Amino acid sequence: MVIALLVAACSSAPSRPMSSGERLYRAKCTSCHRVYEPHEQTPPQRAATLHKIEAEKKVHLTAEERAEILGYLGGSSALR
């Protein structure tokens, strides 16, 4: 029982419900890097980074997935 409590306390899962954009971001993006908080880049930087990662074929996103991730991060989908 104590071990289960320790595991739960050390979990990196958020304690609030995740939006679908956040779930998608965590599923598609964090297998290669840590979770970046939305404030760590400007919207144009986030869009450019996502474009670069897609161009390098590190991730495949549909237009809807891309828009949802950028929406969660507070970015713009203008850069494609």
HTML snippet that shows the backbone in 3Dmol.js (N, CA, C, O; Angstrom):
<script src="https://3Dmol.org/build/3Dmol-min.js"></script>
<div id="view" style="width:600px;height:400px;position:relative"></div>
<script>
const pdb = `
ATOM      1  N   MET A   1       0.825  -1.194   0.000  1.00  0.00           N
ATOM      2  CA  MET A   1       0.000   0.000   0.000  1.00  0.00           C
ATOM      3  C   MET A   1       0.871   1.262   0.000  1.00  0.00           C
ATOM      4  O   MET A   1       0.592   2.215  -0.727  1.00  0.00           O
ATOM      5  N   VAL A   2       1.906   1.259   0.805  1.00  0.00           N
ATOM      6  CA  VAL A   2       2.803   2.405   0.881  1.00  0.00           C
ATOM      7  C   VAL A   2       3.458   2.638  -0.474  1.00  0.00           C
ATOM      8  O   VAL A   2       3.607   3.782  -0.904  1.00  0.00           O
ATOM      9  N   ILE A   3       3.844   1.574  -1.138  1.00  0.00           N
ATOM     10  CA  ILE A   3       4.490   1.699  -2.447  1.00  0.00           C
ATOM     11  C   ILE A   3       3.533   2.324  -3.448  1.00  0.00           C
ATOM     12  O   ILE A   3       3.932   3.177  -4.241  1.00  0.00           O
ATOM     13  N   ALA A   4       2.286   1.910  -3.418  1.00  0.00           N
ATOM     14  CA  ALA A   4       1.292   2.478  -4.335  1.00  0.00           C
ATOM     15  C   ALA A   4       1.121   3.971  -4.094  1.00  0.00           C
ATOM     16  O   ALA A   4       0.984   4.738  -5.047  1.00  0.00           O
ATOM     17  N   LEU A   5       1.128   4.389  -2.852  1.00  0.00           N
ATOM     18  CA  LEU A   5       1.009   5.813  -2.531  1.00  0.00           C
ATOM     19  C   LEU A   5       2.226   6.584  -3.013  1.00  0.00           C
ATOM     20  O   LEU A   5       2.092   7.693  -3.531  1.00  0.00           O
ATOM     21  N   LEU A   6       3.410   6.010  -2.850  1.00  0.00           N
ATOM     22  CA  LEU A   6       4.622   6.677  -3.318  1.00  0.00           C
ATOM     23  C   LEU A   6       4.624   6.803  -4.834  1.00  0.00           C
ATOM     24  O   LEU A   6       5.001   7.844  -5.370  1.00  0.00           O
ATOM     25  N   VAL A   7       4.210   5.761  -5.520  1.00  0.00           N
ATOM     26  CA  VAL A   7       4.153   5.809  -6.980  1.00  0.00           C
ATOM     27  C   VAL A   7       3.167   6.884  -7.420  1.00  0.00           C
ATOM     28  O   VAL A   7       3.464   7.658  -8.330  1.00  0.00           O
ATOM     29  N   ALA A   8       2.013   6.942  -6.794  1.00  0.00           N
ATOM     30  CA  ALA A   8       1.011   7.947  -7.139  1.00  0.00           C
ATOM     31  C   ALA A   8       1.524   9.355  -6.852  1.00  0.00           C
ATOM     32  O   ALA A   8       1.248  10.277  -7.619  1.00  0.00           O
ATOM     33  N   ALA A   9       2.257   9.532  -5.776  1.00  0.00           N
ATOM     34  CA  ALA A   9       2.775  10.846  -5.419  1.00  0.00           C
ATOM     35  C   ALA A   9       3.857  11.303  -6.384  1.00  0.00           C
ATOM     36  O   ALA A   9       4.016  12.503  -6.610  1.00  0.00           O
ATOM     37  N   CYS A  10       4.597  10.373  -6.951  1.00  0.00           N
ATOM     38  CA  CYS A  10       5.686  10.717  -7.858  1.00  0.00           C
ATOM     39  C   CYS A  10       5.260  10.778  -9.311  1.00  0.00           C
ATOM     40  O   CYS A  10       6.073  11.086 -10.182  1.00  0.00           O
ATOM     41  N   SER A  11       4.030  10.498  -9.577  1.00  0.00           N
ATOM     42  CA  SER A  11       3.543  10.487 -10.957  1.00  0.00           C
ATOM     43  C   SER A  11       3.638  11.873 -11.552  1.00  0.00           C
ATOM     44  O   SER A  11       3.409  12.872 -10.870  1.00  0.00           O
ATOM     45  N   SER A  12       3.986  11.931 -12.860  1.00  0.00           N
ATOM     46  CA  SER A  12       4.075  13.222 -13.538  1.00  0.00           C
ATOM     47  C   SER A  12       2.758  13.609 -14.193  1.00  0.00           C
ATOM     48  O   SER A  12       2.677  14.642 -14.859  1.00  0.00           O
ATOM     49  N   ALA A  13       1.743  12.806 -14.015  1.00  0.00           N
ATOM     50  CA  ALA A  13       0.446  13.111 -14.609  1.00  0.00           C
ATOM     51  C   ALA A  13      -0.159  14.332 -13.936  1.00  0.00           C
ATOM     52  O   ALA A  13      -0.055  14.483 -12.718  1.00  0.00           O
ATOM     53  N   PRO A  14      -0.777  15.188 -14.698  1.00  0.00           N
ATOM     54  CA  PRO A  14      -1.388  16.369 -14.106  1.00  0.00           C
ATOM     55  C   PRO A  14      -2.546  15.992 -13.198  1.00  0.00           C
ATOM     56  O   PRO A  14      -3.201  14.970 -13.404  1.00  0.00           O
ATOM     57  N   SER A  15      -2.794  16.827 -12.188  1.00  0.00           N
ATOM     58  CA  SER A  15      -3.864  16.549 -11.234  1.00  0.00           C
ATOM     59  C   SER A  15      -5.196  17.138 -11.684  1.00  0.00           C
ATOM     60  O   SER A  15      -6.177  17.084 -10.942  1.00  0.00           O
ATOM     61  N   ARG A  16      -5.243  17.689 -12.868  1.00  0.00           N
ATOM     62  CA  ARG A  16      -6.478  18.256 -13.413  1.00  0.00           C
ATOM     63  C   ARG A  16      -6.795  17.545 -14.718  1.00  0.00           C
ATOM     64  O   ARG A  16      -5.914  16.933 -15.323  1.00  0.00           O
ATOM     65  N   PRO A  17      -8.030  17.618 -15.151  1.00  0.00           N
ATOM     66  CA  PRO A  17      -8.362  16.985 -16.429  1.00  0.00           C
ATOM     67  C   PRO A  17      -7.591  17.649 -17.578  1.00  0.00           C
ATOM     68  O   PRO A  17      -7.421  18.868 -17.604  1.00  0.00           O
ATOM     69  N   MET A  18      -7.134  16.832 -18.517  1.00  0.00           N
ATOM     70  CA  MET A  18      -6.398  17.357 -19.664  1.00  0.00           C
ATOM     71  C   MET A  18      -7.359  17.641 -20.804  1.00  0.00           C
ATOM     72  O   MET A  18      -8.339  16.924 -21.008  1.00  0.00           O
ATOM     73  N   SER A  19      -7.062  18.698 -21.542  1.00  0.00           N
ATOM     74  CA  SER A  19      -7.815  18.990 -22.756  1.00  0.00           C
ATOM     75  C   SER A  19      -7.396  17.985 -23.821  1.00  0.00           C
ATOM     76  O   SER A  19      -6.373  17.316 -23.675  1.00  0.00           O
ATOM     77  N   SER A  20      -8.165  17.876 -24.873  1.00  0.00           N
ATOM     78  CA  SER A  20      -7.795  16.951 -25.951  1.00  0.00           C
ATOM     79  C   SER A  20      -6.494  17.406 -26.609  1.00  0.00           C
ATOM     80  O   SER A  20      -5.704  16.565 -27.039  1.00  0.00           O
ATOM     81  N   GLY A  21      -6.251  18.714 -26.699  1.00  0.00           N
ATOM     82  CA  GLY A  21      -5.004  19.222 -27.258  1.00  0.00           C
ATOM     83  C   GLY A  21      -3.809  18.838 -26.413  1.00  0.00           C
ATOM     84  O   GLY A  21      -2.759  18.483 -26.949  1.00  0.00           O
ATOM     85  N   GLU A  22      -3.953  18.904 -25.106  1.00  0.00           N
ATOM     86  CA  GLU A  22      -2.860  18.519 -24.210  1.00  0.00           C
ATOM     87  C   GLU A  22      -2.609  17.019 -24.295  1.00  0.00           C
ATOM     88  O   GLU A  22      -1.458  16.585 -24.330  1.00  0.00           O
ATOM     89  N   ARG A  23      -3.675  16.227 -24.328  1.00  0.00           N
ATOM     90  CA  ARG A  23      -3.518  14.772 -24.466  1.00  0.00           C
ATOM     91  C   ARG A  23      -2.775  14.433 -25.757  1.00  0.00           C
ATOM     92  O   ARG A  23      -1.873  13.595 -25.764  1.00  0.00           O
ATOM     93  N   LEU A  24      -3.163  15.090 -26.839  1.00  0.00           N
ATOM     94  CA  LEU A  24      -2.528  14.855 -28.133  1.00  0.00           C
ATOM     95  C   LEU A  24      -1.060  15.284 -28.096  1.00  0.00           C
ATOM     96  O   LEU A  24      -0.190  14.571 -28.595  1.00  0.00           O
ATOM     97  N   TYR A  25      -0.789  16.441 -27.507  1.00  0.00           N
ATOM     98  CA  TYR A  25       0.593  16.927 -27.365  1.00  0.00           C
ATOM     99  C   TYR A  25       1.432  15.907 -26.602  1.00  0.00           C
ATOM    100  O   TYR A  25       2.532  15.558 -27.029  1.00  0.00           O
ATOM    101  N   ARG A  26       0.915  15.435 -25.482  1.00  0.00           N
ATOM    102  CA  ARG A  26       1.660  14.465 -24.679  1.00  0.00           C
ATOM    103  C   ARG A  26       1.860  13.154 -25.434  1.00  0.00           C
ATOM    104  O   ARG A  26       2.922  12.541 -25.328  1.00  0.00           O
ATOM    105  N   ALA A  27       0.869  12.720 -26.186  1.00  0.00           N
ATOM    106  CA  ALA A  27       0.960  11.450 -26.912  1.00  0.00           C
ATOM    107  C   ALA A  27       1.914  11.539 -28.101  1.00  0.00           C
ATOM    108  O   ALA A  27       2.684  10.610 -28.346  1.00  0.00           O
ATOM    109  N   LYS A  28       1.871  12.633 -28.831  1.00  0.00           N
ATOM    110  CA  LYS A  28       2.651  12.750 -30.065  1.00  0.00           C
ATOM    111  C   LYS A  28       4.033  13.354 -29.858  1.00  0.00           C
ATOM    112  O   LYS A  28       4.949  13.065 -30.628  1.00  0.00           O
ATOM    113  N   CYS A  29       4.202  14.172 -28.849  1.00  0.00           N
ATOM    114  CA  CYS A  29       5.431  14.964 -28.742  1.00  0.00           C
ATOM    115  C   CYS A  29       6.375  14.528 -27.623  1.00  0.00           C
ATOM    116  O   CYS A  29       7.590  14.676 -27.755  1.00  0.00           O
ATOM    117  N   THR A  30       5.850  14.004 -26.544  1.00  0.00           N
ATOM    118  CA  THR A  30       6.718  13.781 -25.392  1.00  0.00           C
ATOM    119  C   THR A  30       7.386  12.417 -25.371  1.00  0.00           C
ATOM    120  O   THR A  30       8.034  12.067 -24.384  1.00  0.00           O
ATOM    121  N   SER A  31       7.244  11.642 -26.433  1.00  0.00           N
ATOM    122  CA  SER A  31       8.008  10.398 -26.477  1.00  0.00           C
ATOM    123  C   SER A  31       9.472  10.694 -26.800  1.00  0.00           C
ATOM    124  O   SER A  31      10.346   9.867 -26.542  1.00  0.00           O
ATOM    125  N   CYS A  32       9.739  11.881 -27.368  1.00  0.00           N
ATOM    126  CA  CYS A  32      11.112  12.267 -27.726  1.00  0.00           C
ATOM    127  C   CYS A  32      11.696  13.343 -26.813  1.00  0.00           C
ATOM    128  O   CYS A  32      12.916  13.494 -26.756  1.00  0.00           O
ATOM    129  N   HIS A  33      10.876  14.077 -26.114  1.00  0.00           N
ATOM    130  CA  HIS A  33      11.394  15.145 -25.251  1.00  0.00           C
ATOM    131  C   HIS A  33      10.452  15.373 -24.081  1.00  0.00           C
ATOM    132  O   HIS A  33       9.333  14.861 -24.045  1.00  0.00           O
ATOM    133  N   ARG A  34      10.933  16.148 -23.138  1.00  0.00           N
ATOM    134  CA  ARG A  34      10.133  16.454 -21.945  1.00  0.00           C
ATOM    135  C   ARG A  34       8.925  17.304 -22.333  1.00  0.00           C
ATOM    136  O   ARG A  34       8.835  17.812 -23.451  1.00  0.00           O
ATOM    137  N   VAL A  35       8.018  17.444 -21.403  1.00  0.00           N
ATOM    138  CA  VAL A  35       6.861  18.303 -21.612  1.00  0.00           C
ATOM    139  C   VAL A  35       7.320  19.751 -21.492  1.00  0.00           C
ATOM    140  O   VAL A  35       7.842  20.161 -20.456  1.00  0.00           O
ATOM    141  N   TYR A  36       7.122  20.517 -22.552  1.00  0.00           N
ATOM    142  CA  TYR A  36       7.423  21.941 -22.512  1.00  0.00           C
ATOM    143  C   TYR A  36       6.145  22.683 -22.178  1.00  0.00           C
ATOM    144  O   TYR A  36       5.080  22.365 -22.707  1.00  0.00           O
ATOM    145  N   GLU A  37       6.243  23.651 -21.320  1.00  0.00           N
ATOM    146  CA  GLU A  37       5.086  24.460 -20.964  1.00  0.00           C
ATOM    147  C   GLU A  37       4.811  25.461 -22.081  1.00  0.00           C
ATOM    148  O   GLU A  37       5.742  25.922 -22.742  1.00  0.00           O
ATOM    149  N   PRO A  38       3.547  25.797 -22.295  1.00  0.00           N
ATOM    150  CA  PRO A  38       3.201  26.710 -23.391  1.00  0.00           C
ATOM    151  C   PRO A  38       3.949  28.043 -23.381  1.00  0.00           C
ATOM    152  O   PRO A  38       4.191  28.613 -24.445  1.00  0.00           O
ATOM    153  N   HIS A  39       4.320  28.549 -22.209  1.00  0.00           N
ATOM    154  CA  HIS A  39       4.976  29.862 -22.129  1.00  0.00           C
ATOM    155  C   HIS A  39       6.459  29.825 -22.503  1.00  0.00           C
ATOM    156  O   HIS A  39       7.102  30.874 -22.545  1.00  0.00           O
ATOM    157  N   GLU A  40       7.013  28.646 -22.773  1.00  0.00           N
ATOM    158  CA  GLU A  40       8.448  28.540 -23.042  1.00  0.00           C
ATOM    159  C   GLU A  40       8.846  29.004 -24.434  1.00  0.00           C
ATOM    160  O   GLU A  40      10.031  29.222 -24.687  1.00  0.00           O
ATOM    161  N   GLN A  41       7.896  29.160 -25.338  1.00  0.00           N
ATOM    162  CA  GLN A  41       8.169  29.677 -26.678  1.00  0.00           C
ATOM    163  C   GLN A  41       7.034  30.607 -27.072  1.00  0.00           C
ATOM    164  O   GLN A  41       5.923  30.518 -26.550  1.00  0.00           O
ATOM    165  N   THR A  42       7.337  31.496 -28.001  1.00  0.00           N
ATOM    166  CA  THR A  42       6.285  32.365 -28.543  1.00  0.00           C
ATOM    167  C   THR A  42       5.464  31.554 -29.546  1.00  0.00           C
ATOM    168  O   THR A  42       5.930  30.516 -30.017  1.00  0.00           O
ATOM    169  N   PRO A  43       4.257  32.002 -29.880  1.00  0.00           N
ATOM    170  CA  PRO A  43       3.463  31.277 -30.881  1.00  0.00           C
ATOM    171  C   PRO A  43       4.199  31.046 -32.206  1.00  0.00           C
ATOM    172  O   PRO A  43       4.136  29.936 -32.733  1.00  0.00           O
ATOM    173  N   PRO A  44       4.895  32.049 -32.771  1.00  0.00           N
ATOM    174  CA  PRO A  44       5.628  31.764 -34.012  1.00  0.00           C
ATOM    175  C   PRO A  44       6.754  30.735 -33.823  1.00  0.00           C
ATOM    176  O   PRO A  44       7.006  29.928 -34.718  1.00  0.00           O
ATOM    177  N   GLN A  45       7.420  30.758 -32.683  1.00  0.00           N
ATOM    178  CA  GLN A  45       8.477  29.776 -32.410  1.00  0.00           C
ATOM    179  C   GLN A  45       7.896  28.366 -32.334  1.00  0.00           C
ATOM    180  O   GLN A  45       8.472  27.421 -32.873  1.00  0.00           O
ATOM    181  N   ARG A  46       6.749  28.230 -31.660  1.00  0.00           N
ATOM    182  CA  ARG A  46       6.114  26.908 -31.539  1.00  0.00           C
ATOM    183  C   ARG A  46       5.715  26.379 -32.904  1.00  0.00           C
ATOM    184  O   ARG A  46       5.956  25.212 -33.213  1.00  0.00           O
ATOM    185  N   ALA A  47       5.106  27.226 -33.725  1.00  0.00           N
ATOM    186  CA  ALA A  47       4.678  26.806 -35.062  1.00  0.00           C
ATOM    187  C   ALA A  47       5.889  26.414 -35.907  1.00  0.00           C
ATOM    188  O   ALA A  47       5.843  25.420 -36.632  1.00  0.00           O
ATOM    189  N   ALA A  48       6.973  27.191 -35.819  1.00  0.00           N
ATOM    190  CA  ALA A  48       8.185  26.891 -36.585  1.00  0.00           C
ATOM    191  C   ALA A  48       8.828  25.591 -36.105  1.00  0.00           C
ATOM    192  O   ALA A  48       9.296  24.793 -36.917  1.00  0.00           O
ATOM    193  N   THR A  49       8.852  25.380 -34.811  1.00  0.00           N
ATOM    194  CA  THR A  49       9.409  24.151 -34.250  1.00  0.00           C
ATOM    195  C   THR A  49       8.605  22.942 -34.713  1.00  0.00           C
ATOM    196  O   THR A  49       9.174  21.927 -35.114  1.00  0.00           O
ATOM    197  N   LEU A  50       7.297  23.053 -34.655  1.00  0.00           N
ATOM    198  CA  LEU A  50       6.450  21.953 -35.089  1.00  0.00           C
ATOM    199  C   LEU A  50       6.640  21.677 -36.578  1.00  0.00           C
ATOM    200  O   LEU A  50       6.685  20.520 -36.994  1.00  0.00           O
ATOM    201  N   HIS A  51       6.749  22.726 -37.375  1.00  0.00           N
ATOM    202  CA  HIS A  51       6.990  22.569 -38.808  1.00  0.00           C
ATOM    203  C   HIS A  51       8.313  21.837 -39.047  1.00  0.00           C
ATOM    204  O   HIS A  51       8.383  20.936 -39.882  1.00  0.00           O
ATOM    205  N   LYS A  52       9.356  22.224 -38.317  1.00  0.00           N
ATOM    206  CA  LYS A  52      10.676  21.602 -38.467  1.00  0.00           C
ATOM    207  C   LYS A  52      10.623  20.119 -38.103  1.00  0.00           C
ATOM    208  O   LYS A  52      11.185  19.283 -38.811  1.00  0.00           O
ATOM    209  N   ILE A  53       9.960  19.799 -37.018  1.00  0.00           N
ATOM    210  CA  ILE A  53       9.866  18.407 -36.572  1.00  0.00           C
ATOM    211  C   ILE A  53       9.094  17.572 -37.591  1.00  0.00           C
ATOM    212  O   ILE A  53       9.451  16.425 -37.859  1.00  0.00           O
ATOM    213  N   GLU A  54       8.050  18.145 -38.149  1.00  0.00           N
ATOM    214  CA  GLU A  54       7.293  17.435 -39.186  1.00  0.00           C
ATOM    215  C   GLU A  54       8.141  17.259 -40.447  1.00  0.00           C
ATOM    216  O   GLU A  54       8.124  16.191 -41.058  1.00  0.00           O
ATOM    217  N   ALA A  55       8.881  18.296 -40.839  1.00  0.00           N
ATOM    218  CA  ALA A  55       9.727  18.227 -42.031  1.00  0.00           C
ATOM    219  C   ALA A  55      10.826  17.179 -41.882  1.00  0.00           C
ATOM    220  O   ALA A  55      11.213  16.531 -42.855  1.00  0.00           O
ATOM    221  N   GLU A  56      11.323  17.018 -40.663  1.00  0.00           N
ATOM    222  CA  GLU A  56      12.354  16.014 -40.385  1.00  0.00           C
ATOM    223  C   GLU A  56      11.755  14.625 -40.206  1.00  0.00           C
ATOM    224  O   GLU A  56      12.467  13.658 -39.937  1.00  0.00           O
ATOM    225  N   LYS A  57      10.446  14.543 -40.357  1.00  0.00           N
ATOM    226  CA  LYS A  57       9.701  13.287 -40.244  1.00  0.00           C
ATOM    227  C   LYS A  57       9.857  12.624 -38.877  1.00  0.00           C
ATOM    228  O   LYS A  57       9.886  11.399 -38.763  1.00  0.00           O
ATOM    229  N   LYS A  58       9.958  13.462 -37.844  1.00  0.00           N
ATOM    230  CA  LYS A  58      10.026  12.940 -36.483  1.00  0.00           C
ATOM    231  C   LYS A  58       8.632  12.661 -35.939  1.00  0.00           C
ATOM    232  O   LYS A  58       8.463  11.907 -34.981  1.00  0.00           O
ATOM    233  N   VAL A  59       7.629  13.288 -36.571  1.00  0.00           N
ATOM    234  CA  VAL A  59       6.235  13.061 -36.182  1.00  0.00           C
ATOM    235  C   VAL A  59       5.361  13.304 -37.402  1.00  0.00           C
ATOM    236  O   VAL A  59       5.667  14.150 -38.243  1.00  0.00           O
ATOM    237  N   HIS A  60       4.278  12.558 -37.488  1.00  0.00           N
ATOM    238  CA  HIS A  60       3.299  12.793 -38.551  1.00  0.00           C
ATOM    239  C   HIS A  60       2.012  13.263 -37.886  1.00  0.00           C
ATOM    240  O   HIS A  60       1.464  12.590 -37.013  1.00  0.00           O
ATOM    241  N   LEU A  61       1.548  14.418 -38.312  1.00  0.00           N
ATOM    242  CA  LEU A  61       0.319  14.986 -37.769  1.00  0.00           C
ATOM    243  C   LEU A  61      -0.631  15.311 -38.907  1.00  0.00           C
ATOM    244  O   LEU A  61      -0.217  15.739 -39.985  1.00  0.00           O
ATOM    245  N   THR A  62      -1.898  15.100 -38.647  1.00  0.00           N
ATOM    246  CA  THR A  62      -2.894  15.590 -39.585  1.00  0.00           C
ATOM    247  C   THR A  62      -3.024  17.090 -39.350  1.00  0.00           C
ATOM    248  O   THR A  62      -2.536  17.607 -38.345  1.00  0.00           O
ATOM    249  N   ALA A  63      -3.671  17.780 -40.261  1.00  0.00           N
ATOM    250  CA  ALA A  63      -3.888  19.225 -40.092  1.00  0.00           C
ATOM    251  C   ALA A  63      -4.683  19.490 -38.818  1.00  0.00           C
ATOM    252  O   ALA A  63      -4.438  20.473 -38.117  1.00  0.00           O
ATOM    253  N   GLU A  64      -5.630  18.613 -38.525  1.00  0.00           N
ATOM    254  CA  GLU A  64      -6.451  18.781 -37.317  1.00  0.00           C
ATOM    255  C   GLU A  64      -5.621  18.578 -36.049  1.00  0.00           C
ATOM    256  O   GLU A  64      -5.765  19.327 -35.083  1.00  0.00           O
ATOM    257  N   GLU A  65      -4.749  17.560 -36.056  1.00  0.00           N
ATOM    258  CA  GLU A  65      -3.887  17.319 -34.891  1.00  0.00           C
ATOM    259  C   GLU A  65      -2.937  18.488 -34.675  1.00  0.00           C
ATOM    260  O   GLU A  65      -2.728  18.925 -33.544  1.00  0.00           O
ATOM    261  N   ARG A  66      -2.371  18.985 -35.747  1.00  0.00           N
ATOM    262  CA  ARG A  66      -1.447  20.128 -35.666  1.00  0.00           C
ATOM    263  C   ARG A  66      -2.155  21.338 -35.074  1.00  0.00           C
ATOM    264  O   ARG A  66      -1.624  21.999 -34.181  1.00  0.00           O
ATOM    265  N   ALA A  67      -3.349  21.627 -35.570  1.00  0.00           N
ATOM    266  CA  ALA A  67      -4.122  22.772 -35.070  1.00  0.00           C
ATOM    267  C   ALA A  67      -4.482  22.583 -33.600  1.00  0.00           C
ATOM    268  O   ALA A  67      -4.447  23.537 -32.822  1.00  0.00           O
ATOM    269  N   GLU A  68      -4.822  21.372 -33.224  1.00  0.00           N
ATOM    270  CA  GLU A  68      -5.195  21.111 -31.836  1.00  0.00           C
ATOM    271  C   GLU A  68      -4.005  21.268 -30.898  1.00  0.00           C
ATOM    272  O   GLU A  68      -4.138  21.841 -29.817  1.00  0.00           O
ATOM    273  N   ILE A  69      -2.843  20.763 -31.306  1.00  0.00           N
ATOM    274  CA  ILE A  69      -1.642  20.913 -30.479  1.00  0.00           C
ATOM    275  C   ILE A  69      -1.272  22.383 -30.353  1.00  0.00           C
ATOM    276  O   ILE A  69      -0.998  22.863 -29.254  1.00  0.00           O
ATOM    277  N   LEU A  70      -1.262  23.101 -31.475  1.00  0.00           N
ATOM    278  CA  LEU A  70      -0.928  24.531 -31.414  1.00  0.00           C
ATOM    279  C   LEU A  70      -1.979  25.306 -30.623  1.00  0.00           C
ATOM    280  O   LEU A  70      -1.657  26.272 -29.931  1.00  0.00           O
ATOM    281  N   GLY A  71      -3.226  24.882 -30.728  1.00  0.00           N
ATOM    282  CA  GLY A  71      -4.278  25.523 -29.919  1.00  0.00           C
ATOM    283  C   GLY A  71      -4.021  25.328 -28.432  1.00  0.00           C
ATOM    284  O   GLY A  71      -4.168  26.264 -27.646  1.00  0.00           O
ATOM    285  N   TYR A  72      -3.639  24.117 -28.045  1.00  0.00           N
ATOM    286  CA  TYR A  72      -3.319  23.852 -26.636  1.00  0.00           C
ATOM    287  C   TYR A  72      -2.139  24.709 -26.190  1.00  0.00           C
ATOM    288  O   TYR A  72      -2.153  25.288 -25.103  1.00  0.00           O
ATOM    289  N   LEU A  73      -1.126  24.781 -27.039  1.00  0.00           N
ATOM    290  CA  LEU A  73       0.063  25.556 -26.687  1.00  0.00           C
ATOM    291  C   LEU A  73      -0.151  27.065 -26.816  1.00  0.00           C
ATOM    292  O   LEU A  73       0.716  27.858 -26.449  1.00  0.00           O
ATOM    293  N   GLY A  74      -1.305  27.446 -27.337  1.00  0.00           N
ATOM    294  CA  GLY A  74      -1.602  28.870 -27.499  1.00  0.00           C
ATOM    295  C   GLY A  74      -0.962  29.458 -28.732  1.00  0.00           C
ATOM    296  O   GLY A  74      -0.771  30.671 -28.822  1.00  0.00           O
ATOM    297  N   GLY A  75      -0.625  28.600 -29.692  1.00  0.00           N
ATOM    298  CA  GLY A  75       0.083  29.047 -30.878  1.00  0.00           C
ATOM    299  C   GLY A  75      -0.839  29.304 -32.041  1.00  0.00           C
ATOM    300  O   GLY A  75      -2.062  29.213 -31.936  1.00  0.00           O
ATOM    301  N   SER A  76      -0.228  29.618 -33.126  1.00  0.00           N
ATOM    302  CA  SER A  76      -0.946  29.878 -34.355  1.00  0.00           C
ATOM    303  C   SER A  76      -0.609  28.794 -35.342  1.00  0.00           C
ATOM    304  O   SER A  76       0.525  28.317 -35.381  1.00  0.00           O
ATOM    305  N   SER A  77      -1.571  28.401 -36.138  1.00  0.00           N
ATOM    306  CA  SER A  77      -1.302  27.393 -37.161  1.00  0.00           C
ATOM    307  C   SER A  77      -0.958  28.050 -38.492  1.00  0.00           C
ATOM    308  O   SER A  77      -0.981  27.389 -39.530  1.00  0.00           O
ATOM    309  N   ALA A  78      -0.638  29.338 -38.473  1.00  0.00           N
ATOM    310  CA  ALA A  78      -0.362  30.079 -39.711  1.00  0.00           C
ATOM    311  C   ALA A  78       0.878  29.562 -40.431  1.00  0.00           C
ATOM    312  O   ALA A  78       0.907  29.540 -41.661  1.00  0.00           O
ATOM    313  N   LEU A  79       1.905  29.145 -39.688  1.00  0.00           N
ATOM    314  CA  LEU A  79       3.123  28.631 -40.320  1.00  0.00           C
ATOM    315  C   LEU A  79       2.943  27.153 -40.594  1.00  0.00           C
ATOM    316  O   LEU A  79       2.732  26.368 -39.670  1.00  0.00           O
ATOM    317  N   ARG A  80       3.024  26.772 -41.843  1.00  0.00           N
ATOM    318  CA  ARG A  80       2.860  25.352 -42.189  1.00  0.00           C
ATOM    319  C   ARG A  80       3.999  24.903 -43.037  1.00  0.00           C
ATOM    320  O   ARG A  80       4.051  23.740 -43.436  1.00  0.00           O
TER     321      ARG A  80
END
`;
const viewer = $3Dmol.createViewer("view");
viewer.addModel(pdb, "pdb");
viewer.setStyle({}, {cartoon: {color: "spectrum"}});
viewer.zoomTo();
viewer.render();
</script>
